[in-house]
Amino acid sequence: MEIQLVKCLTGITECHGLTMKKAMNINFHPGRDDLYFNRLFSYLKSRLPMEIDQITEIRSHVYLVENKQLKCILKAFPTYEELKLQQDFTSSIKKEGFEQTCSFLKFGDFPLCFENRFLGFMEYIQPDLQSFSYLSDREREEGVELLASFHKATEKLVPEFESILFKQDLRRKWEVRAEQFQKNISILHYFIPKSVTEEILEWAKISLKGMTQSTNRQKREHQVILHGDVAHHNYIRAKTGQLYIIDFDLIAIGPVKNDLLQYANRILPFTGWSFDSLEKMKIMGDYLTDPSFLYGLIYPSDIFREWNRNIRAKAYYNPKRTTQLINMTVHQFQERKLFVNKLIDILEP
């Protein structure tokens, strides 16, 4: 449910006892554009009907805005359509009874626009001192259960959003990702042995072929609105202990298993690439008899995604980042190879 705090564009300058006062502090980050922060701060000061004590950058185009009475998250969207989609989707999912995400705050009848980006304000969820991660069985189980609740609510919203959201074609997306990885092979071989890249590409070939063949034999799966980015940082453990899921920038329509494949790919490195760990998860276990799902588990999505992104941004000059990718690709290779071979034995005995 949207929270209408004030109609700030109608000249009202007081809200719940808050009045506009001179700014006190801005948190700057080394290497960032301090002038941009100054301009943003001045803009918000002139537009928001409340005192602003501090702005802190969380990541690119996402900020914590606060004063003594209120904290909220500011996110800058490239277009008004993207902002409106996030607002509408969040409102709709809450109406379906899914409360474990943050609401948008509404400051006036019209969106604020700063330097060609539209500003969305969201409630701040006070985080727990211990942040959510995929390190423990309990948290991995809790994360997938929350994702299942999310899917249960979004299944009802498909008719409302099917004309707006694209339908996710996971196989085609993965085909493109593998093709790009292959194009980057000359750079990759500075960091990864040729024998490793050859085997990884073979896994992708087996996965995509198997997914195509097994999916063609199946009936059409029911559709939900997928989250699209189930990284651990898109879960928030609140101070109350409640777990929330956030960031709907990559929502799309597709079958539940698309999100679950990504979730499995995210958690498996924390289990030593253990197939047994998936079998112990009730929600995940239900899909382990589906050949198309098992073939999907073989696909090295994380390796392709991160190396392609790294090379596109020319970030391979960053030793810290490249070391992380080498660890993911080479140092986990033997564990991952055992996992893939187990899947192949199940699928092709």
C-alpha positions in Angstrom: 0.0 0.0 0.0 1.4 3.4 -1.0 2.0 5.9 1.8 0.8 9.4 0.9 3.0 11.6 3.1 2.5 14.9 1.5 1.5 16.8 -1.7 4.9 18.5 -2.0 4.3 20.1 -5.4 1.3 22.1 -4.2 3.3 24.4 -1.9 2.7 22.5 1.3 5.9 22.8 3.4 5.0 21.0 6.6 4.3 17.4 7.2 3.9 15.6 10.6 5.7 18.5 12.2 8.7 18.5 9.8 9.7 21.8 8.3 12.3 22.6 5.7 15.6 23.6 7.2 19.2 24.0 6.1 21.0 20.7 5.3 23.4 19.4 7.9 25.5 16.7 6.2 26.1 14.7 3.0 28.2 11.5 3.0 30.6 11.6 0.1 32.5 8.7 -1.3 36.1 8.9 -2.6 36.2 8.9 -6.4 32.5 9.9 -6.7 31.3 13.1 -8.2 30.9 15.4 -5.2 29.3 18.1 -7.3 26.6 15.6 -8.2 25.8 15.0 -4.6 25.7 18.8 -4.0 23.2 19.2 -6.8 21.1 16.2 -5.7 21.1 17.5 -2.2 20.0 21.0 -3.2 17.3 19.6 -5.5 15.8 17.4 -2.7 16.0 20.3 -0.3 14.0 22.4 -2.6 11.4 19.7 -3.4 10.8 17.6 -0.3 8.6 18.9 2.4 10.9 17.9 5.2 14.4 18.5 6.6 17.2 16.4 5.2 20.1 15.7 7.5 22.1 13.3 5.4 22.3 11.5 2.1 24.5 8.3 1.8 25.2 6.5 -1.4 24.4 2.8 -1.1 25.3 1.9 -4.7 25.0 3.6 -8.1 21.7 5.6 -8.2 20.6 4.3 -4.8 20.8 6.4 -1.7 19.8 6.5 2.0 18.0 9.8 2.8 17.4 10.6 6.5 16.6 13.1 9.1 15.9 12.7 12.9 12.4 11.4 12.3 12.5 9.5 9.0 14.7 7.3 6.9 13.9 6.3 3.3 15.6 4.8 0.3 15.9 6.9 -2.9 16.4 5.1 -6.2 16.8 6.9 -9.5 15.2 5.2 -12.5 16.2 5.9 -16.1 12.6 6.4 -17.3 9.2 7.2 -15.7 7.9 3.9 -17.1 10.4 1.9 -15.1 9.6 3.8 -11.9 5.8 3.4 -12.5 6.2 -0.3 -13.2 8.0 -0.8 -9.9 5.4 1.2 -8.0 2.5 -0.6 -9.6 4.0 -4.0 -9.2 4.8 -3.4 -5.5 1.4 -2.1 -4.8 -0.3 -5.1 -6.6 1.8 -7.7 -4.8 1.0 -6.2 -1.5 -2.7 -6.3 -2.3 -2.3 -10.0 -3.0 -1.1 -10.4 0.6 2.6 -10.5 0.1 4.0 -8.1 2.7 7.6 -9.1 2.8 8.9 -6.3 0.6 9.2 -2.5 1.0 6.5 -0.1 0.0 7.0 3.0 -2.2 6.4 6.4 -0.5 4.5 9.0 -2.4 5.7 12.6 -2.1 3.1 14.4 -4.1 1.0 13.8 -7.2 3.9 14.0 -9.7 7.3 12.2 -9.7 10.5 14.1 -9.0 13.0 14.1 -11.9 16.6 15.0 -11.4 19.1 15.1 -14.3 17.0 12.9 -16.6 16.3 10.2 -13.9 13.0 9.7 -12.1 13.2 9.5 -8.3 11.4 6.7 -6.4 11.3 6.8 -2.6 10.9 3.5 -0.6 10.4 2.7 3.0 13.6 1.9 4.9 13.8 -1.5 6.5 15.9 -1.4 9.6 18.4 -4.3 9.0 19.5 -6.8 11.5 23.1 -6.7 12.6 23.6 -10.1 11.0 22.8 -9.8 7.3 21.2 -12.5 5.3 23.5 -14.8 3.4 23.6 -18.3 1.8 26.1 -19.7 4.2 23.8 -21.8 6.3 21.2 -24.5 5.4 18.6 -22.6 7.5 19.0 -19.4 5.5 19.1 -21.1 2.1 15.9 -22.9 3.0 14.3 -19.7 4.3 15.3 -17.8 1.1 13.7 -20.3 -1.2 10.5 -20.5 0.9 10.2 -16.7 0.7 10.7 -17.0 -3.1 8.0 -19.6 -3.3 5.6 -17.2 -1.4 6.5 -14.5 -3.9 5.7 -16.8 -6.8 2.4 -17.8 -5.3 1.4 -14.1 -5.2 2.7 -13.2 -8.6 1.0 -16.0 -10.4 -2.3 -14.1 -9.8 -0.8 -10.9 -11.3 0.2 -12.4 -14.6 -3.0 -11.2 -16.4 -2.5 -7.7 -15.1 1.2 -7.4 -16.2 1.5 -9.7 -19.2 1.1 -6.8 -21.7 3.9 -4.9 -19.9 6.5 -7.5 -19.0 8.5 -9.6 -21.4 8.3 -13.4 -21.3 11.6 -14.8 -20.3 13.2 -17.2 -22.8 15.8 -18.8 -20.6 17.3 -21.0 -23.2 17.8 -18.2 -25.7 19.2 -16.0 -22.9 21.7 -18.7 -22.1 22.6 -19.4 -25.7 23.5 -15.7 -26.1 25.6 -15.8 -22.9 27.5 -18.8 -24.1 28.2 -17.3 -27.5 29.6 -14.1 -25.8 31.8 -16.2 -23.5 33.1 -18.0 -26.6 33.9 -14.6 -28.3 35.8 -13.6 -25.2 37.9 -16.7 -25.2 41.2 -15.1 -26.3 41.1 -12.8 -23.2 39.9 -15.6 -20.9 42.9 -17.7 -21.7 45.1 -15.2 -20.0 43.4 -16.2 -16.8 41.9 -19.7 -17.3 43.5 -22.8 -18.7 42.2 -23.9 -22.1 41.3 -27.3 -20.8 38.9 -25.7 -18.3 37.2 -23.4 -20.7 36.7 -26.3 -23.2 35.0 -28.4 -20.5 32.8 -25.5 -19.3 31.6 -24.8 -22.9 30.9 -28.5 -23.3 28.7 -28.4 -20.1 26.8 -25.5 -21.7 26.3 -27.5 -24.9 25.0 -30.5 -23.0 22.7 -28.3 -20.9 21.1 -26.4 -23.7 20.6 -29.4 -25.9 19.0 -31.4 -23.0 16.8 -28.5 -22.0 15.5 -28.1 -25.5 14.7 -31.8 -26.0 13.1 -32.3 -22.6 11.1 -29.1 -22.6 9.7 -30.0 -26.0 8.2 -33.1 -24.5 6.6 -31.3 -21.6 3.2 -29.6 -21.3 3.2 -25.9 -21.0 4.1 -24.9 -17.5 2.0 -22.4 -15.6 3.5 -18.9 -15.6 4.4 -16.5 -12.7 6.2 -13.2 -12.5 9.8 -14.1 -11.9 12.0 -12.0 -9.6 15.0 -12.4 -12.0 17.8 -11.6 -9.6 17.8 -13.8 -6.5 21.3 -12.8 -5.3 21.6 -12.8 -1.5 21.9 -9.0 -1.4 18.3 -8.8 -2.7 17.1 -10.3 0.6 17.1 -8.2 3.8 17.0 -9.5 7.3 15.0 -6.9 9.3 15.9 -6.1 12.9 12.6 -7.8 13.8 14.0 -11.1 12.3 11.6 -11.0 9.3 13.1 -11.7 5.9 12.2 -9.4 3.0 12.9 -9.6 -0.7 13.5 -6.4 -2.7 14.6 -5.0 -6.1 12.2 -5.9 -8.9 14.2 -4.4 -11.8 14.4 -7.7 -13.6 10.9 -9.1 -13.2 9.6 -11.1 -16.2 7.0 -13.7 -16.9 8.0 -17.3 -17.0 7.9 -20.7 -15.2 8.9 -21.0 -11.5 11.8 -23.2 -12.3 13.6 -20.3 -14.1 14.0 -18.5 -10.7 14.8 -21.7 -8.9 17.6 -22.6 -11.4 19.2 -19.2 -10.7 18.7 -19.7 -6.9 20.3 -23.1 -7.1 23.2 -21.6 -9.0 23.6 -19.0 -6.4 23.6 -21.3 -3.4 25.6 -24.3 -4.7 29.1 -22.8 -4.2 28.2 -22.5 -0.5 27.5 -26.2 -0.3 30.6 -27.4 -2.1 28.4 -28.1 -5.2 26.5 -30.8 -3.3 23.5 -32.4 -5.1 22.4 -33.8 -1.7 22.0 -30.2 -0.4 19.3 -29.6 -3.1 17.5 -32.8 -2.3 17.1 -31.8 1.3 15.3 -28.6 0.3 11.6 -29.4 0.0 10.7 -26.8 -2.6 13.8 -27.4 -4.7 13.5 -31.2 -4.3 10.1 -31.2 -6.1 12.0 -30.1 -9.3 14.8 -32.7 -9.2 12.7 -35.3 -11.1 12.3 -32.8 -14.0 14.9 -33.5 -16.7 14.8 -30.0 -18.1 15.5 -28.6 -14.6 18.4 -31.0 -14.1 19.9 -30.1 -17.5 19.5 -26.5 -16.5 21.6 -27.1 -13.3 24.5 -28.2 -15.6 24.6 -24.8 -17.3 27.5 -22.6 -15.9 25.4 -19.5 -15.7 27.4 -17.7 -13.0 30.8 -18.3 -14.8 29.5 -16.9 -18.1 27.6 -14.0 -16.6 30.5 -12.7 -14.4 33.3 -13.2 -17.0 31.2 -11.6 -19.7 30.4 -8.6 -17.5 34.0 -8.3 -16.3 35.3 -8.3 -19.9 32.6 -5.9 -21.2 33.6 -3.4 -18.4 37.3 -4.1 -18.9 37.4 -4.8 -15.2 39.9 -7.7 -15.7 42.6 -5.1 -14.9 41.2 -5.2 -11.3 43.3 -7.9 -9.5 40.8 -8.3 -6.7 37.8 -8.8 -9.0 39.7 -11.1 -11.4 41.0 -13.2 -8.5 37.4 -13.8 -7.4 36.4 -14.9 -10.9 39.4 -17.3 -11.1 38.5 -18.8 -7.8 34.9 -19.3 -9.0 36.0 -20.8 -12.3 39.2 -22.7 -11.6 39.5 -23.4 -7.9 35.9 -24.7 -7.7 36.3 -26.6 -10.9 36.8 -30.1 -9.6 33.8 -29.9 -7.1 31.7 -28.5 -9.9 32.8 -31.2 -12.3 31.7 -33.9 -9.8 28.3 -32.2 -9.5 27.9 -32.1 -13.3 28.9 -35.7 -13.8 26.4 -36.8 -11.1 23.6 -35.0 -13.1 24.7 -36.6 -16.3 24.7 -40.0 -14.7 21.1 -39.4 -13.5 20.0 -38.0 -16.9 21.9 -40.3 -19.2 22.5 -43.6 -17.3 
